């Protein structure tokens, strides 16, 4: 029996030629005793001719490495027009999932199955999480698996075939659930009126004390930008026609927002004036100070979040929930279609799913069987 390791800290692999067929596959464990037991079971089935019962029986060169798949994916995805950030994120998630027990570059596709998914999920399992942390962990796992599996979308598979890559049956890897969907749904629950008041009153004081954080507040609340949009917002996005101010989130060569939808947002004159002054202060062409994007991202994602936490904010998200508050106002006061347009959602379902129950609390109806 041949049991080997490709890397000192990696999983054991079973490799042996039986009845003229070379079996080479991961045993998905770092424990020698468990590896021997699994290898024995594989060998017994193979000697009995039950090759169909042996998972991923292939010759060593029968399927491409993960490294080769990534190489082709990056080429064809770029040619298709996917954003570089999206391509890099998908590849990073794929590497994380397939490389949890060894060097990802050398993993061959026929080794990927439901055990691969389980090993990744187990490696990320939080210890003693709160219900909120558990829900966040589930969403993260689901998002990671979706991005990792996107390398095998139908449109990509055609390109692999054209490049001569022999893609094995990946149904287990692509369909394994990973985590239970129960409790994983994202839901916004409106903060208490007291907490809402505390944040809004605190924001007013920022204008003099921390004008940079006040600018973040203007971008994520009254304009309702996503954090990424706020960090990339340029002074030229704010324009005035006659007496009306508008804020345009464009899709251009310099930046493309989530959903790749160009949108116009009406801006109150007071907000417009504050934003105009902020752009002059920054002197960089952006509303937020910092010539490098990292500085602006830190301002939105770290410093502004820290300020909110300092006021007692205990929600999972910070800046994004202020965007949600403004989205609620648009939804309630101007309707779902307006809210969808101003928030930049591709689907009306997204707007209604996350903002209808967030802003409108049904009143209990009086019993209709009593006088």
Order of alpha helices (4+ residues) and beta strands (2+ residues): beta-beta-beta-alpha-alpha-alpha-alpha-alpha-alpha-alpha-alpha-alpha-alpha-beta-beta-beta-alpha-alpha-alpha-alpha-alpha-alpha
